[in-house]
Amino acid sequence: MADHIKPDQFGESIAGILEEFKNVTNESMRDAVDSTAKDAVDQLKANASQTGAKHHLSVTGEYLKGWTSKVTSNDSNRYGRTVFQRKKPGLPHLLQNGHGGPAPAKAYSHIPSDEEAEQLIVKNLREAMNKE
């Protein structure tokens, strides 16, 4: 049997439902952002190890191990993570775009495009929302 509410409780009931929806949506968004950052790091490591950039990387694997993410926005209205290269911060740009100079190097495309990242977050958000 469905719960019944009195007319004077209607506004309070709707407010409660909206608050619950907001909490579920925020949780799903956080899950999607976390999952997307992890997927992006995994993809960066896989792409870098499979490209010609592999032979330019240090023997210790610092470049591959250096890919990580961190929370950069975390308040009641926003949540975000940044994926970055912790150990060799200038190297991704040089490998992705190549460079001139006395020892020119060709480009090794291994960083996902903004469009690929957008598709990934949309996919992850849909999955997170469908769990609820």
Residue frames as a rotation matrix with the C-alpha (Angstrom) as fourth column:
MET 1
0.585 0.811 0.000 0.00
0.811 -0.585 0.000 0.00
0.000 0.000 -1.000 0.00
ALA 2
-0.106 -0.629 0.770 1.36
0.584 -0.666 -0.464 3.39
0.805 0.401 0.438 -0.96
ASP 3
-0.574 -0.149 -0.805 2.21
0.769 -0.435 -0.468 5.98
-0.280 -0.888 0.365 1.67
HIS 4
0.363 0.732 0.577 -0.25
0.779 -0.578 0.243 8.80
0.512 0.361 -0.780 1.92
ILE 5
-0.754 -0.564 -0.336 0.68
0.657 -0.657 -0.370 12.36
-0.012 -0.499 0.866 2.76
LYS 6
0.280 0.829 -0.484 -1.49
0.758 -0.501 -0.418 15.24
-0.589 -0.250 -0.768 3.80
PRO 7
0.670 0.047 0.740 -1.68
0.636 -0.551 -0.541 18.27
0.383 0.834 -0.399 1.51
ASP 8
0.915 -0.331 0.232 0.27
-0.395 -0.854 0.339 20.41
0.086 -0.401 -0.912 3.97
GLN 9
0.382 -0.808 0.449 3.14
-0.131 0.433 0.892 17.84
-0.915 -0.399 0.059 3.87
PHE 10
0.874 0.052 0.484 3.36
0.436 0.356 -0.826 17.79
-0.215 0.933 0.289 0.06
GLY 11
0.798 -0.584 0.145 6.08
-0.409 -0.704 -0.581 20.46
0.442 0.404 -0.801 -0.25
GLU 12
0.240 -0.707 0.665 8.23
-0.883 0.126 0.452 18.83
-0.404 -0.695 -0.594 2.42
SER 13
0.497 0.019 0.868 7.82
0.096 0.993 -0.076 15.45
-0.863 0.121 0.491 0.75
ILE 14
0.943 -0.152 0.295 8.86
0.287 -0.077 -0.955 16.79
0.167 0.985 -0.029 -2.67
ALA 15
0.577 -0.770 0.273 11.87
-0.771 -0.624 -0.126 18.56
0.267 -0.138 -0.954 -1.11
GLY 16
0.251 -0.454 0.855 12.96
-0.579 0.637 0.509 15.27
-0.776 -0.622 -0.103 0.46
ILE 17
0.709 0.074 0.701 12.66
0.429 0.744 -0.512 13.41
-0.560 0.664 0.496 -2.83
LEU 18
0.903 -0.380 0.201 14.67
-0.042 -0.542 -0.839 16.10
0.428 0.749 -0.506 -4.65
GLU 19
0.401 -0.781 0.480 17.39
-0.909 -0.271 0.318 16.04
-0.118 -0.563 -0.818 -1.97
GLU 20
0.342 -0.226 0.912 17.65
-0.112 0.954 0.279 12.26
-0.933 -0.198 0.301 -2.28
PHE 21
0.874 0.009 0.486 17.89
0.472 0.226 -0.852 12.55
-0.118 0.974 0.193 -6.09
LYS 22
0.760 -0.626 0.174 20.62
-0.533 -0.754 -0.385 15.20
0.372 0.200 -0.907 -5.74
ASN 23
0.265 -0.671 0.692 22.62
-0.773 0.281 0.569 12.93
-0.576 -0.686 -0.445 -3.42
VAL 24
0.495 -0.027 0.868 22.33
0.320 0.935 -0.153 9.95
-0.808 0.354 0.472 -5.78
THR 25
0.941 -0.116 0.318 23.30
0.271 -0.306 -0.913 12.12
0.203 0.945 -0.256 -8.76
ASN 26
0.591 -0.764 0.259 26.31
-0.796 -0.604 0.033 13.61
0.132 -0.226 -0.965 -6.93
GLU 27
0.223 -0.490 0.842 27.48
-0.440 0.720 0.536 10.16
-0.870 -0.491 -0.055 -5.87
SER 28
0.682 0.085 0.727 27.09
0.525 0.635 -0.566 8.83
-0.510 0.768 0.389 -9.41
MET 29
0.917 -0.368 0.153 29.02
-0.148 -0.671 -0.726 11.81
0.370 0.644 -0.670 -10.80
ARG 30
0.358 -0.819 0.448 31.86
-0.886 -0.146 0.440 11.27
-0.295 -0.555 -0.778 -8.32
ASP 31
0.302 -0.192 0.934 31.98
0.020 0.980 0.196 7.57
-0.953 -0.040 0.300 -9.21
ALA 32
0.863 0.083 0.498 32.04
0.487 0.124 -0.865 8.41
-0.134 0.989 0.067 -12.94
VAL 33
0.770 -0.626 0.122 34.82
-0.561 -0.755 -0.339 11.00
0.304 0.193 -0.933 -12.52
ASP 34
0.207 -0.705 0.678 36.92
-0.734 0.347 0.584 8.60
-0.647 -0.618 -0.445 -10.42
SER 35
0.426 0.038 0.904 36.37
0.319 0.928 -0.190 5.77
-0.847 0.370 0.383 -12.88
THR 36
0.967 -0.047 0.249 37.18
0.220 -0.329 -0.918 7.99
0.125 0.943 -0.308 -15.87
ALA 37
0.548 -0.820 0.167 40.42
-0.836 -0.542 0.085 9.21
0.021 -0.186 -0.982 -14.28
LYS 38
0.093 -0.497 0.862 41.46
-0.385 0.781 0.492 5.63
-0.918 -0.378 -0.119 -13.54
ASP 39
0.646 0.215 0.732 40.57
0.517 0.582 -0.627 4.54
-0.561 0.784 0.265 -17.08
ALA 40
0.953 -0.303 0.018 42.49
-0.209 -0.697 -0.686 7.49
0.221 0.650 -0.728 -18.55
VAL 41
0.254 -0.896 0.363 45.61
-0.884 -0.063 0.463 6.66
-0.392 -0.439 -0.809 -16.52
ASP 42
0.146 -0.150 0.978 45.39
0.056 0.988 0.143 3.00
-0.988 0.034 0.153 -17.59
GLN 43
0.859 0.234 0.456 44.91
0.456 0.056 -0.888 4.04
-0.233 0.971 -0.059 -21.23
LEU 44
0.777 -0.626 -0.068 47.87
-0.623 -0.747 -0.232 6.45
0.094 0.223 -0.970 -21.08
LYS 45
0.033 -0.783 0.621 50.13
-0.665 0.447 0.598 3.73
-0.746 -0.433 -0.506 -19.71
ALA 46
0.289 0.144 0.946 48.97
0.404 0.878 -0.257 1.23
-0.868 0.457 0.195 -22.33
ASN 47
0.975 0.129 0.183 49.25
0.219 -0.394 -0.893 3.69
-0.043 0.910 -0.412 -25.22
ALA 48
0.587 -0.809 -0.024 52.69
-0.802 -0.586 0.115 4.92
-0.107 -0.049 -0.993 -24.19
SER 49
-0.065 -0.648 0.759 54.04
-0.440 0.701 0.561 1.40
-0.895 -0.297 -0.331 -23.83
GLN 50
0.320 0.279 0.906 52.70
0.563 0.713 -0.418 0.40
-0.762 0.644 0.071 -27.28
THR 51
0.995 0.055 -0.083 53.96
-0.028 -0.646 -0.763 3.39
-0.096 0.761 -0.641 -29.29
GLY 52
0.424 -0.894 0.143 57.39
0.508 0.104 -0.855 4.17
0.750 0.435 0.498 -30.62
ALA 53
0.425 -0.234 0.874 57.75
-0.623 -0.777 0.095 6.34
0.657 -0.585 -0.476 -27.52
LYS 54
0.999 0.039 -0.031 58.53
-0.007 0.716 0.698 3.16
0.050 -0.697 0.715 -25.61
HIS 55
0.420 -0.907 -0.041 62.18
0.855 0.410 -0.317 3.12
0.304 0.098 0.948 -26.64
HIS 56
-0.112 -0.432 0.895 62.58
0.080 -0.902 -0.425 6.77
0.990 0.024 0.136 -25.61
LEU 57
0.754 0.493 0.434 61.37
-0.385 -0.202 0.900 6.07
0.532 -0.846 0.037 -22.08
SER 58
-0.108 -0.831 0.546 63.71
-0.979 -0.008 -0.205 5.45
0.175 -0.556 -0.812 -19.21
VAL 59
-0.498 -0.191 -0.846 64.65
-0.205 0.974 -0.100 1.86
0.843 0.124 -0.524 -18.49
THR 60
-0.997 0.076 -0.009 63.20
0.022 0.178 -0.984 2.24
-0.073 -0.981 -0.179 -14.99
GLY 61
-0.408 0.904 0.126 59.71
0.778 0.273 0.565 2.83
0.477 0.329 -0.815 -16.38
GLU 62
-0.751 0.065 -0.657 59.39
0.455 -0.670 -0.587 6.17
-0.478 -0.740 0.473 -14.60
TYR 63
-0.878 0.433 -0.206 57.30
-0.468 -0.678 0.567 7.64
0.106 0.594 0.797 -17.41
LEU 64
-0.340 0.783 -0.521 54.72
0.022 0.561 0.828 4.87
0.940 0.270 -0.208 -17.30
LYS 65
-0.282 0.181 -0.942 54.67
0.909 0.365 -0.202 4.75
0.307 -0.913 -0.267 -13.51
GLY 66
-0.928 -0.227 -0.296 54.39
0.324 -0.884 -0.337 8.53
-0.185 -0.409 0.894 -13.32
TRP 67
-0.584 0.783 0.216 50.84
-0.163 -0.374 0.913 8.75
0.795 0.498 0.346 -14.73
THR 68
-0.718 0.387 -0.578 48.36
0.692 0.315 -0.649 9.43
-0.069 -0.867 -0.494 -11.94
SER 69
-0.092 0.707 0.701 45.38
0.302 -0.651 0.697 11.57
0.949 0.276 -0.153 -11.01
LYS 70
-0.844 -0.098 -0.528 44.44
0.536 -0.193 -0.821 13.74
-0.021 -0.976 0.216 -8.08
VAL 71
0.257 0.960 -0.112 41.29
0.966 -0.260 -0.008 15.44
-0.036 -0.106 -0.994 -6.83
THR 72
-0.780 -0.558 0.283 41.37
0.588 -0.808 0.028 19.10
0.213 0.189 0.959 -7.91
SER 73
-0.531 0.687 0.496 37.80
-0.620 -0.714 0.325 20.17
0.577 -0.135 0.805 -7.06
ASN 74
-0.519 0.377 -0.767 35.88
0.560 0.828 0.028 18.84
0.646 -0.415 -0.641 -4.12
ASP 75
-0.931 0.349 0.102 33.03
-0.306 -0.602 -0.737 20.84
-0.196 -0.718 0.668 -2.66
SER 76
-0.350 0.871 0.344 29.27
0.110 0.403 -0.909 20.50
-0.930 -0.281 -0.237 -2.51
ASN 77
0.580 0.640 -0.504 28.82
-0.362 -0.351 -0.863 21.80
-0.730 0.683 0.028 -6.08
ARG 78
0.571 -0.462 -0.678 31.88
-0.750 0.040 -0.660 20.44
0.333 0.886 -0.324 -7.90
TYR 79
0.512 -0.540 0.668 34.08
-0.158 0.705 0.692 17.40
-0.844 -0.460 0.276 -8.05
GLY 80
0.882 -0.246 -0.402 36.98
-0.418 -0.013 -0.908 16.96
0.218 0.969 -0.115 -10.44
ARG 81
0.537 -0.783 0.315 40.17
0.299 0.525 0.797 15.04
-0.789 -0.333 0.516 -10.94
THR 82
0.624 -0.465 -0.629 43.21
-0.771 -0.496 -0.398 15.97
-0.127 0.733 -0.668 -13.02
VAL 83
0.841 -0.431 0.326 45.25
0.463 0.886 -0.023 13.30
-0.279 0.171 0.945 -14.80
PHE 84
0.777 -0.622 -0.099 48.92
-0.625 -0.739 -0.251 14.23
0.083 0.257 -0.963 -14.98
GLN 85
0.536 -0.731 -0.422 52.49
0.359 0.650 -0.670 13.00
0.764 0.207 0.611 -15.30
ARG 86
0.997 -0.073 -0.009 54.03
-0.015 -0.327 0.945 13.22
-0.072 -0.942 -0.327 -11.84
LYS 87
0.480 -0.873 0.087 57.59
0.474 0.342 0.811 12.00
-0.738 -0.348 0.578 -12.54
LYS 88
-0.645 -0.669 0.369 58.32
0.657 -0.238 0.716 13.50
-0.391 0.704 0.593 -15.98
PRO 89
0.102 0.877 -0.470 55.94
0.425 -0.466 -0.776 16.49
-0.899 -0.120 -0.420 -16.29
GLY 90
0.023 -0.113 -0.993 57.45
-0.646 -0.760 0.072 18.02
-0.763 0.640 -0.090 -19.46
LEU 91
-0.821 -0.519 0.238 57.88
-0.208 0.660 0.722 14.78
-0.532 0.544 -0.650 -21.37
PRO 92
-0.115 0.822 0.558 54.25
0.614 0.500 -0.610 14.07
-0.781 0.272 -0.562 -22.41
HIS 93
0.667 0.358 -0.653 54.12
-0.176 -0.776 -0.605 17.28
-0.723 0.519 -0.455 -24.48
LEU 94
-0.168 -0.835 -0.524 57.43
-0.846 -0.150 0.511 16.51
-0.505 0.529 -0.682 -26.19
LEU 95
-0.810 -0.116 0.574 56.48
0.068 0.955 0.288 12.90
-0.582 0.272 -0.766 -26.95
GLN 96
0.106 0.964 0.242 52.96
0.551 0.146 -0.821 13.76
-0.827 0.221 -0.516 -28.10
ASN 97
0.865 0.316 -0.391 54.00
-0.036 -0.737 -0.675 16.65
-0.501 0.598 -0.626 -30.37
GLY 98
0.450 -0.803 0.391 57.61
0.875 0.308 -0.374 15.89
0.180 0.510 0.841 -31.23
HIS 99
0.773 -0.231 -0.591 60.25
0.080 -0.888 0.452 18.61
-0.629 -0.397 -0.668 -31.15
GLY 100
0.828 -0.537 0.161 62.97
0.074 -0.181 -0.981 20.26
0.556 0.824 -0.110 -33.18
GLY 101
0.749 -0.611 0.255 66.34
-0.549 -0.357 0.755 21.43
-0.371 -0.706 -0.604 -31.98
PRO 102
-0.156 -0.940 -0.303 69.74
-0.981 0.112 0.157 19.81
-0.114 0.322 -0.940 -32.30
ALA 103
-0.990 -0.095 0.103 68.26
-0.087 0.994 0.072 16.30
-0.109 0.062 -0.992 -31.83
PRO 104
-0.379 0.915 -0.135 64.76
-0.910 -0.342 0.235 16.48
0.168 0.212 0.963 -33.38
ALA 105
-0.919 0.185 0.347 62.27
0.052 0.932 -0.358 13.81
-0.390 -0.311 -0.867 -32.43
LYS 106
-0.678 0.733 -0.050 59.09
-0.101 -0.025 0.995 12.76
0.728 0.680 0.091 -34.17
ALA 107
-0.293 0.688 0.664 55.71
-0.951 -0.283 -0.126 12.79
0.101 -0.668 0.737 -32.44
TYR 108
-0.881 0.137 -0.453 54.33
0.167 0.986 -0.026 9.67
0.443 -0.099 -0.891 -30.72
SER 109
-0.270 0.870 0.413 50.62
-0.721 -0.467 0.512 10.11
0.638 -0.159 0.753 -30.29
HIS 110
-0.624 0.028 -0.781 49.64
0.373 0.889 -0.265 8.40
0.687 -0.457 -0.565 -27.04
ILE 111
-0.913 0.340 -0.226 47.48
0.056 -0.445 -0.894 10.89
-0.404 -0.829 0.387 -25.12
PRO 112
-0.299 0.879 0.371 43.70
0.941 0.337 -0.040 10.49
-0.160 0.337 -0.928 -25.58
SER 113
-0.721 0.121 0.682 41.90
0.251 -0.872 0.421 13.42
0.645 0.475 0.598 -27.19
ASP 114
-0.849 0.485 0.210 39.35
-0.475 -0.525 -0.707 15.56
-0.233 -0.699 0.676 -25.37
GLU 115
-0.041 0.874 -0.484 36.64
-0.927 0.147 0.344 13.87
0.372 0.463 0.805 -27.44
GLU 116
-0.194 -0.100 -0.976 37.76
0.030 0.994 -0.107 10.41
0.981 -0.050 -0.189 -26.28
ALA 117
-0.963 -0.180 -0.200 37.77
0.208 -0.027 -0.978 11.58
0.170 -0.983 0.063 -22.66
GLU 118
-0.573 0.818 0.057 34.31
-0.811 -0.555 -0.182 13.08
-0.117 -0.150 0.982 -23.10
GLN 119
0.087 0.596 -0.798 32.95
-0.619 0.660 0.426 9.81
0.780 0.458 0.426 -24.51
LEU 120
-0.513 -0.380 -0.770 34.51
0.295 0.764 -0.574 7.92
0.806 -0.521 -0.280 -21.61
ILE 121
-0.986 0.160 0.056 32.98
-0.114 -0.382 -0.917 10.13
-0.125 -0.910 0.395 -18.89
VAL 122
-0.228 0.953 -0.198 29.56
-0.964 -0.192 0.186 9.97
0.140 0.234 0.962 -20.56
LYS 123
0.012 0.166 -0.986 29.80
-0.231 0.960 0.159 6.16
0.973 0.226 0.050 -20.68
ASN 124
-0.746 -0.386 -0.543 30.94
0.396 0.398 -0.828 5.96
0.535 -0.832 -0.144 -17.05
LEU 125
-0.845 0.498 0.195 28.24
-0.512 -0.645 -0.567 8.37
-0.156 -0.579 0.800 -15.88
ARG 126
0.012 0.871 -0.491 25.53
-0.846 0.271 0.460 6.36
0.534 0.410 0.740 -17.64
GLU 127
-0.162 -0.149 -0.975 26.83
0.172 0.969 -0.176 3.19
0.972 -0.196 -0.132 -15.98
ALA 128
-0.957 -0.238 -0.168 26.96
0.209 -0.157 -0.965 4.85
0.203 -0.959 0.200 -12.54
MET 129
-0.594 0.795 0.121 23.43
-0.801 -0.572 -0.174 6.25
-0.070 -0.200 0.977 -12.88
ASN 130
0.094 0.639 -0.763 22.08
-0.620 0.638 0.457 2.86
0.779 0.430 0.456 -14.00
LYS 131
-0.675 -0.384 -0.630 23.48
0.241 0.692 -0.681 1.23
0.697 -0.612 -0.374 -10.84
GLU 132
-0.949 0.249 0.193 21.25
-0.296 -0.495 -0.817 3.37
-0.108 -0.833 0.543 -8.66
